[in-house]
């Protein structure tokens, strides 16, 4: 039979490995989240670039004394792109909340302590 100190030592090693495994799983999930964030930033940057192009188009149309329907169409495109940018930001925040909730459900909230 094993001594109580030996069993306690094995228990501590198991606890340490469990914590390390959980930490690596959380790290992997966060790295995945960061990769998604990079893609989101690229998409947002493209939208902002498009907004700048549309605003330049609006400025040119104003200088050329374009008709009201052309100006209105350009303004609507700009408004749409601004709304899309805001929607993407809101969706990203909601996705982050879901991601953190999933991690907490899967790995706990970090308040557990290891018994020695």
Chimera marker file (.cmm) of the C-alpha trace (Angstrom):
<marker_set name="trace">
<marker id="1" x="0.000" y="0.000" z="0.000" r="1" g="1" b="0" radius="0.5"/>
<marker id="2" x="1.070" y="3.528" z="-0.554" r="1" g="1" b="0" radius="0.5"/>
<marker id="3" x="1.669" y="5.951" z="2.244" r="1" g="1" b="0" radius="0.5"/>
<marker id="4" x="-0.642" y="8.934" z="2.799" r="1" g="1" b="0" radius="0.5"/>
<marker id="5" x="2.084" y="11.372" z="1.759" r="1" g="1" b="0" radius="0.5"/>
<marker id="6" x="2.577" y="9.470" z="-1.503" r="1" g="1" b="0" radius="0.5"/>
<marker id="7" x="-1.141" y="9.589" z="-2.265" r="1" g="1" b="0" radius="0.5"/>
<marker id="8" x="-1.187" y="13.297" z="-1.451" r="1" g="1" b="0" radius="0.5"/>
<marker id="9" x="1.768" y="13.871" z="-3.771" r="1" g="1" b="0" radius="0.5"/>
<marker id="10" x="0.025" y="12.048" z="-6.628" r="1" g="1" b="0" radius="0.5"/>
<marker id="11" x="-3.129" y="14.047" z="-5.949" r="1" g="1" b="0" radius="0.5"/>
<marker id="12" x="-1.171" y="17.309" z="-6.155" r="1" g="1" b="0" radius="0.5"/>
<marker id="13" x="0.515" y="16.246" z="-9.413" r="1" g="1" b="0" radius="0.5"/>
<marker id="14" x="-2.855" y="15.359" z="-10.899" r="1" g="1" b="0" radius="0.5"/>
<marker id="15" x="-4.240" y="18.723" z="-9.812" r="1" g="1" b="0" radius="0.5"/>
<marker id="16" x="-1.273" y="20.552" z="-11.342" r="1" g="1" b="0" radius="0.5"/>
<marker id="17" x="-1.662" y="18.705" z="-14.642" r="1" g="1" b="0" radius="0.5"/>
<marker id="18" x="-5.394" y="19.432" z="-14.671" r="1" g="1" b="0" radius="0.5"/>
<marker id="19" x="-4.701" y="23.132" z="-14.151" r="1" g="1" b="0" radius="0.5"/>
<marker id="20" x="-2.059" y="23.100" z="-16.905" r="1" g="1" b="0" radius="0.5"/>
<marker id="21" x="-4.429" y="21.325" z="-19.299" r="1" g="1" b="0" radius="0.5"/>
<marker id="22" x="-7.189" y="23.811" z="-18.565" r="1" g="1" b="0" radius="0.5"/>
<marker id="23" x="-4.777" y="26.702" z="-19.025" r="1" g="1" b="0" radius="0.5"/>
<marker id="24" x="-3.639" y="25.384" z="-22.395" r="1" g="1" b="0" radius="0.5"/>
<marker id="25" x="-7.243" y="24.873" z="-23.500" r="1" g="1" b="0" radius="0.5"/>
<marker id="26" x="-8.141" y="28.439" z="-22.523" r="1" g="1" b="0" radius="0.5"/>
<marker id="27" x="-4.987" y="29.728" z="-24.229" r="1" g="1" b="0" radius="0.5"/>
<marker id="28" x="-5.957" y="27.890" z="-27.420" r="1" g="1" b="0" radius="0.5"/>
<marker id="29" x="-9.470" y="29.309" z="-27.292" r="1" g="1" b="0" radius="0.5"/>
<marker id="30" x="-8.134" y="32.837" z="-26.781" r="1" g="1" b="0" radius="0.5"/>
<marker id="31" x="-5.650" y="32.473" z="-29.651" r="1" g="1" b="0" radius="0.5"/>
<marker id="32" x="-8.561" y="31.412" z="-31.858" r="1" g="1" b="0" radius="0.5"/>
<marker id="33" x="-10.502" y="34.453" z="-30.686" r="1" g="1" b="0" radius="0.5"/>
<marker id="34" x="-7.546" y="36.693" z="-31.508" r="1" g="1" b="0" radius="0.5"/>
<marker id="35" x="-7.310" y="35.239" z="-35.023" r="1" g="1" b="0" radius="0.5"/>
<marker id="36" x="-10.988" y="36.008" z="-35.516" r="1" g="1" b="0" radius="0.5"/>
<marker id="37" x="-10.342" y="39.517" z="-34.217" r="1" g="1" b="0" radius="0.5"/>
<marker id="38" x="-7.686" y="40.056" z="-36.865" r="1" g="1" b="0" radius="0.5"/>
<marker id="39" x="-10.137" y="39.029" z="-39.581" r="1" g="1" b="0" radius="0.5"/>
<marker id="40" x="-12.789" y="41.299" z="-38.085" r="1" g="1" b="0" radius="0.5"/>
<marker id="41" x="-10.335" y="44.216" z="-38.042" r="1" g="1" b="0" radius="0.5"/>
<marker id="42" x="-9.512" y="43.642" z="-41.714" r="1" g="1" b="0" radius="0.5"/>
<marker id="43" x="-13.191" y="43.642" z="-42.621" r="1" g="1" b="0" radius="0.5"/>
<marker id="44" x="-13.827" y="46.797" z="-40.594" r="1" g="1" b="0" radius="0.5"/>
<marker id="45" x="-10.854" y="48.513" z="-42.225" r="1" g="1" b="0" radius="0.5"/>
<marker id="46" x="-12.269" y="47.665" z="-45.658" r="1" g="1" b="0" radius="0.5"/>
<marker id="47" x="-15.641" y="49.148" z="-44.695" r="1" g="1" b="0" radius="0.5"/>
<marker id="48" x="-14.002" y="52.345" z="-43.465" r="1" g="1" b="0" radius="0.5"/>
<marker id="49" x="-11.997" y="52.592" z="-46.679" r="1" g="1" b="0" radius="0.5"/>
<marker id="50" x="-15.230" y="52.231" z="-48.638" r="1" g="1" b="0" radius="0.5"/>
<marker id="51" x="-16.842" y="54.955" z="-46.525" r="1" g="1" b="0" radius="0.5"/>
<marker id="52" x="-13.931" y="57.266" z="-47.342" r="1" g="1" b="0" radius="0.5"/>
<marker id="53" x="-14.332" y="56.498" z="-51.048" r="1" g="1" b="0" radius="0.5"/>
<marker id="54" x="-18.068" y="57.194" z="-50.927" r="1" g="1" b="0" radius="0.5"/>
<marker id="55" x="-17.509" y="60.454" z="-49.050" r="1" g="1" b="0" radius="0.5"/>
<marker id="56" x="-14.995" y="61.499" z="-51.721" r="1" g="1" b="0" radius="0.5"/>
<marker id="57" x="-17.568" y="60.564" z="-54.356" r="1" g="1" b="0" radius="0.5"/>
<marker id="58" x="-20.141" y="62.716" z="-52.574" r="1" g="1" b="0" radius="0.5"/>
<marker id="59" x="-17.714" y="65.638" z="-52.500" r="1" g="1" b="0" radius="0.5"/>
<marker id="60" x="-17.023" y="65.312" z="-56.228" r="1" g="1" b="0" radius="0.5"/>
<marker id="61" x="-20.744" y="65.095" z="-56.950" r="1" g="1" b="0" radius="0.5"/>
<marker id="62" x="-21.353" y="68.264" z="-54.934" r="1" g="1" b="0" radius="0.5"/>
<marker id="63" x="-18.622" y="70.095" z="-56.860" r="1" g="1" b="0" radius="0.5"/>
<marker id="64" x="-20.138" y="68.968" z="-60.155" r="1" g="1" b="0" radius="0.5"/>
<marker id="65" x="-23.607" y="70.122" z="-59.090" r="1" g="1" b="0" radius="0.5"/>
<marker id="66" x="-25.031" y="66.627" z="-59.487" r="1" g="1" b="0" radius="0.5"/>
<marker id="67" x="-28.769" y="66.141" z="-59.321" r="1" g="1" b="0" radius="0.5"/>
<marker id="68" x="-30.513" y="65.448" z="-56.028" r="1" g="1" b="0" radius="0.5"/>
<marker id="69" x="-31.141" y="61.763" z="-56.748" r="1" g="1" b="0" radius="0.5"/>
<marker id="70" x="-27.410" y="61.098" z="-57.245" r="1" g="1" b="0" radius="0.5"/>
<marker id="71" x="-26.518" y="62.916" z="-54.040" r="1" g="1" b="0" radius="0.5"/>
<marker id="72" x="-29.253" y="61.079" z="-52.163" r="1" g="1" b="0" radius="0.5"/>
<marker id="73" x="-28.024" y="57.701" z="-53.429" r="1" g="1" b="0" radius="0.5"/>
<marker id="74" x="-24.471" y="58.455" z="-52.307" r="1" g="1" b="0" radius="0.5"/>
<marker id="75" x="-25.682" y="59.621" z="-48.880" r="1" g="1" b="0" radius="0.5"/>
<marker id="76" x="-27.706" y="56.427" z="-48.486" r="1" g="1" b="0" radius="0.5"/>
<marker id="77" x="-24.636" y="54.306" z="-49.307" r="1" g="1" b="0" radius="0.5"/>
<marker id="78" x="-22.580" y="56.208" z="-46.743" r="1" g="1" b="0" radius="0.5"/>
<marker id="79" x="-25.292" y="55.778" z="-44.107" r="1" g="1" b="0" radius="0.5"/>
<marker id="80" x="-25.542" y="52.079" z="-44.905" r="1" g="1" b="0" radius="0.5"/>
<marker id="81" x="-21.781" y="51.610" z="-44.535" r="1" g="1" b="0" radius="0.5"/>
<marker id="82" x="-21.755" y="53.470" z="-41.205" r="1" g="1" b="0" radius="0.5"/>
<marker id="83" x="-24.628" y="51.279" z="-39.988" r="1" g="1" b="0" radius="0.5"/>
<marker id="84" x="-22.755" y="48.144" z="-41.096" r="1" g="1" b="0" radius="0.5"/>
<marker id="85" x="-19.657" y="49.236" z="-39.190" r="1" g="1" b="0" radius="0.5"/>
<marker id="86" x="-21.711" y="49.759" z="-36.028" r="1" g="1" b="0" radius="0.5"/>
<marker id="87" x="-23.512" y="46.441" z="-36.517" r="1" g="1" b="0" radius="0.5"/>
<marker id="88" x="-20.202" y="44.594" z="-36.873" r="1" g="1" b="0" radius="0.5"/>
<marker id="89" x="-18.908" y="46.175" z="-33.657" r="1" g="1" b="0" radius="0.5"/>
<marker id="90" x="-22.092" y="45.214" z="-31.793" r="1" g="1" b="0" radius="0.5"/>
<marker id="91" x="-21.967" y="41.676" z="-33.158" r="1" g="1" b="0" radius="0.5"/>
<marker id="92" x="-18.310" y="41.369" z="-32.113" r="1" g="1" b="0" radius="0.5"/>
<marker id="93" x="-19.096" y="42.473" z="-28.557" r="1" g="1" b="0" radius="0.5"/>
<marker id="94" x="-21.967" y="39.975" z="-28.317" r="1" g="1" b="0" radius="0.5"/>
<marker id="95" x="-19.773" y="37.215" z="-29.735" r="1" g="1" b="0" radius="0.5"/>
<marker id="96" x="-17.113" y="37.990" z="-27.111" r="1" g="1" b="0" radius="0.5"/>
<marker id="97" x="-19.700" y="37.682" z="-24.343" r="1" g="1" b="0" radius="0.5"/>
<marker id="98" x="-20.819" y="34.311" z="-25.722" r="1" g="1" b="0" radius="0.5"/>
<marker id="99" x="-17.192" y="33.178" z="-26.031" r="1" g="1" b="0" radius="0.5"/>
<marker id="100" x="-16.380" y="34.074" z="-22.414" r="1" g="1" b="0" radius="0.5"/>
<marker id="101" x="-19.593" y="32.439" z="-21.188" r="1" g="1" b="0" radius="0.5"/>
<marker id="102" x="-18.719" y="29.243" z="-23.079" r="1" g="1" b="0" radius="0.5"/>
<marker id="103" x="-15.235" y="29.227" z="-21.560" r="1" g="1" b="0" radius="0.5"/>
<marker id="104" x="-16.641" y="29.702" z="-18.065" r="1" g="1" b="0" radius="0.5"/>
<marker id="105" x="-19.140" y="26.897" z="-18.563" r="1" g="1" b="0" radius="0.5"/>
<marker id="106" x="-16.477" y="24.586" z="-19.944" r="1" g="1" b="0" radius="0.5"/>
<marker id="107" x="-13.580" y="25.353" z="-17.606" r="1" g="1" b="0" radius="0.5"/>
<marker id="108" x="-15.121" y="27.056" z="-14.592" r="1" g="1" b="0" radius="0.5"/>
<marker id="109" x="-14.855" y="30.642" z="-13.481" r="1" g="1" b="0" radius="0.5"/>
<marker id="110" x="-11.386" y="30.404" z="-11.924" r="1" g="1" b="0" radius="0.5"/>
<marker id="111" x="-12.542" y="30.545" z="-8.300" r="1" g="1" b="0" radius="0.5"/>
<marker id="112" x="-11.806" y="26.896" z="-7.605" r="1" g="1" b="0" radius="0.5"/>
<marker id="113" x="-8.818" y="26.229" z="-5.366" r="1" g="1" b="0" radius="0.5"/>
<marker id="114" x="-6.479" y="23.259" z="-5.280" r="1" g="1" b="0" radius="0.5"/>
<marker id="115" x="-6.535" y="21.420" z="-1.976" r="1" g="1" b="0" radius="0.5"/>
<marker id="116" x="-3.089" y="20.549" z="-0.621" r="1" g="1" b="0" radius="0.5"/>
<link id1="1" id2="2" r="1" g="1" b="0" radius="0.2"/>
<link id1="2" id2="3" r="1" g="1" b="0" radius="0.2"/>
<link id1="3" id2="4" r="1" g="1" b="0" radius="0.2"/>
<link id1="4" id2="5" r="1" g="1" b="0" radius="0.2"/>
<link id1="5" id2="6" r="1" g="1" b="0" radius="0.2"/>
<link id1="6" id2="7" r="1" g="1" b="0" radius="0.2"/>
<link id1="7" id2="8" r="1" g="1" b="0" radius="0.2"/>
<link id1="8" id2="9" r="1" g="1" b="0" radius="0.2"/>
<link id1="9" id2="10" r="1" g="1" b="0" radius="0.2"/>
<link id1="10" id2="11" r="1" g="1" b="0" radius="0.2"/>
<link id1="11" id2="12" r="1" g="1" b="0" radius="0.2"/>
<link id1="12" id2="13" r="1" g="1" b="0" radius="0.2"/>
<link id1="13" id2="14" r="1" g="1" b="0" radius="0.2"/>
<link id1="14" id2="15" r="1" g="1" b="0" radius="0.2"/>
<link id1="15" id2="16" r="1" g="1" b="0" radius="0.2"/>
<link id1="16" id2="17" r="1" g="1" b="0" radius="0.2"/>
<link id1="17" id2="18" r="1" g="1" b="0" radius="0.2"/>
<link id1="18" id2="19" r="1" g="1" b="0" radius="0.2"/>
<link id1="19" id2="20" r="1" g="1" b="0" radius="0.2"/>
<link id1="20" id2="21" r="1" g="1" b="0" radius="0.2"/>
<link id1="21" id2="22" r="1" g="1" b="0" radius="0.2"/>
<link id1="22" id2="23" r="1" g="1" b="0" radius="0.2"/>
<link id1="23" id2="24" r="1" g="1" b="0" radius="0.2"/>
<link id1="24" id2="25" r="1" g="1" b="0" radius="0.2"/>
<link id1="25" id2="26" r="1" g="1" b="0" radius="0.2"/>
<link id1="26" id2="27" r="1" g="1" b="0" radius="0.2"/>
<link id1="27" id2="28" r="1" g="1" b="0" radius="0.2"/>
<link id1="28" id2="29" r="1" g="1" b="0" radius="0.2"/>
<link id1="29" id2="30" r="1" g="1" b="0" radius="0.2"/>
<link id1="30" id2="31" r="1" g="1" b="0" radius="0.2"/>
<link id1="31" id2="32" r="1" g="1" b="0" radius="0.2"/>
<link id1="32" id2="33" r="1" g="1" b="0" radius="0.2"/>
<link id1="33" id2="34" r="1" g="1" b="0" radius="0.2"/>
<link id1="34" id2="35" r="1" g="1" b="0" radius="0.2"/>
<link id1="35" id2="36" r="1" g="1" b="0" radius="0.2"/>
<link id1="36" id2="37" r="1" g="1" b="0" radius="0.2"/>
<link id1="37" id2="38" r="1" g="1" b="0" radius="0.2"/>
<link id1="38" id2="39" r="1" g="1" b="0" radius="0.2"/>
<link id1="39" id2="40" r="1" g="1" b="0" radius="0.2"/>
<link id1="40" id2="41" r="1" g="1" b="0" radius="0.2"/>
<link id1="41" id2="42" r="1" g="1" b="0" radius="0.2"/>
<link id1="42" id2="43" r="1" g="1" b="0" radius="0.2"/>
<link id1="43" id2="44" r="1" g="1" b="0" radius="0.2"/>
<link id1="44" id2="45" r="1" g="1" b="0" radius="0.2"/>
<link id1="45" id2="46" r="1" g="1" b="0" radius="0.2"/>
<link id1="46" id2="47" r="1" g="1" b="0" radius="0.2"/>
<link id1="47" id2="48" r="1" g="1" b="0" radius="0.2"/>
<link id1="48" id2="49" r="1" g="1" b="0" radius="0.2"/>
<link id1="49" id2="50" r="1" g="1" b="0" radius="0.2"/>
<link id1="50" id2="51" r="1" g="1" b="0" radius="0.2"/>
<link id1="51" id2="52" r="1" g="1" b="0" radius="0.2"/>
<link id1="52" id2="53" r="1" g="1" b="0" radius="0.2"/>
<link id1="53" id2="54" r="1" g="1" b="0" radius="0.2"/>
<link id1="54" id2="55" r="1" g="1" b="0" radius="0.2"/>
<link id1="55" id2="56" r="1" g="1" b="0" radius="0.2"/>
<link id1="56" id2="57" r="1" g="1" b="0" radius="0.2"/>
<link id1="57" id2="58" r="1" g="1" b="0" radius="0.2"/>
<link id1="58" id2="59" r="1" g="1" b="0" radius="0.2"/>
<link id1="59" id2="60" r="1" g="1" b="0" radius="0.2"/>
<link id1="60" id2="61" r="1" g="1" b="0" radius="0.2"/>
<link id1="61" id2="62" r="1" g="1" b="0" radius="0.2"/>
<link id1="62" id2="63" r="1" g="1" b="0" radius="0.2"/>
<link id1="63" id2="64" r="1" g="1" b="0" radius="0.2"/>
<link id1="64" id2="65" r="1" g="1" b="0" radius="0.2"/>
<link id1="65" id2="66" r="1" g="1" b="0" radius="0.2"/>
<link id1="66" id2="67" r="1" g="1" b="0" radius="0.2"/>
<link id1="67" id2="68" r="1" g="1" b="0" radius="0.2"/>
<link id1="68" id2="69" r="1" g="1" b="0" radius="0.2"/>
<link id1="69" id2="70" r="1" g="1" b="0" radius="0.2"/>
<link id1="70" id2="71" r="1" g="1" b="0" radius="0.2"/>
<link id1="71" id2="72" r="1" g="1" b="0" radius="0.2"/>
<link id1="72" id2="73" r="1" g="1" b="0" radius="0.2"/>
<link id1="73" id2="74" r="1" g="1" b="0" radius="0.2"/>
<link id1="74" id2="75" r="1" g="1" b="0" radius="0.2"/>
<link id1="75" id2="76" r="1" g="1" b="0" radius="0.2"/>
<link id1="76" id2="77" r="1" g="1" b="0" radius="0.2"/>
<link id1="77" id2="78" r="1" g="1" b="0" radius="0.2"/>
<link id1="78" id2="79" r="1" g="1" b="0" radius="0.2"/>
<link id1="79" id2="80" r="1" g="1" b="0" radius="0.2"/>
<link id1="80" id2="81" r="1" g="1" b="0" radius="0.2"/>
<link id1="81" id2="82" r="1" g="1" b="0" radius="0.2"/>
<link id1="82" id2="83" r="1" g="1" b="0" radius="0.2"/>
<link id1="83" id2="84" r="1" g="1" b="0" radius="0.2"/>
<link id1="84" id2="85" r="1" g="1" b="0" radius="0.2"/>
<link id1="85" id2="86" r="1" g="1" b="0" radius="0.2"/>
<link id1="86" id2="87" r="1" g="1" b="0" radius="0.2"/>
<link id1="87" id2="88" r="1" g="1" b="0" radius="0.2"/>
<link id1="88" id2="89" r="1" g="1" b="0" radius="0.2"/>
<link id1="89" id2="90" r="1" g="1" b="0" radius="0.2"/>
<link id1="90" id2="91" r="1" g="1" b="0" radius="0.2"/>
<link id1="91" id2="92" r="1" g="1" b="0" radius="0.2"/>
<link id1="92" id2="93" r="1" g="1" b="0" radius="0.2"/>
<link id1="93" id2="94" r="1" g="1" b="0" radius="0.2"/>
<link id1="94" id2="95" r="1" g="1" b="0" radius="0.2"/>
<link id1="95" id2="96" r="1" g="1" b="0" radius="0.2"/>
<link id1="96" id2="97" r="1" g="1" b="0" radius="0.2"/>
<link id1="97" id2="98" r="1" g="1" b="0" radius="0.2"/>
<link id1="98" id2="99" r="1" g="1" b="0" radius="0.2"/>
<link id1="99" id2="100" r="1" g="1" b="0" radius="0.2"/>
<link id1="100" id2="101" r="1" g="1" b="0" radius="0.2"/>
<link id1="101" id2="102" r="1" g="1" b="0" radius="0.2"/>
<link id1="102" id2="103" r="1" g="1" b="0" radius="0.2"/>
<link id1="103" id2="104" r="1" g="1" b="0" radius="0.2"/>
<link id1="104" id2="105" r="1" g="1" b="0" radius="0.2"/>
<link id1="105" id2="106" r="1" g="1" b="0" radius="0.2"/>
<link id1="106" id2="107" r="1" g="1" b="0" radius="0.2"/>
<link id1="107" id2="108" r="1" g="1" b="0" radius="0.2"/>
<link id1="108" id2="109" r="1" g="1" b="0" radius="0.2"/>
<link id1="109" id2="110" r="1" g="1" b="0" radius="0.2"/>
<link id1="110" id2="111" r="1" g="1" b="0" radius="0.2"/>
<link id1="111" id2="112" r="1" g="1" b="0" radius="0.2"/>
<link id1="112" id2="113" r="1" g="1" b="0" radius="0.2"/>
<link id1="113" id2="114" r="1" g="1" b="0" radius="0.2"/>
<link id1="114" id2="115" r="1" g="1" b="0" radius="0.2"/>
<link id1="115" id2="116" r="1" g="1" b="0" radius="0.2"/>
</marker_set>
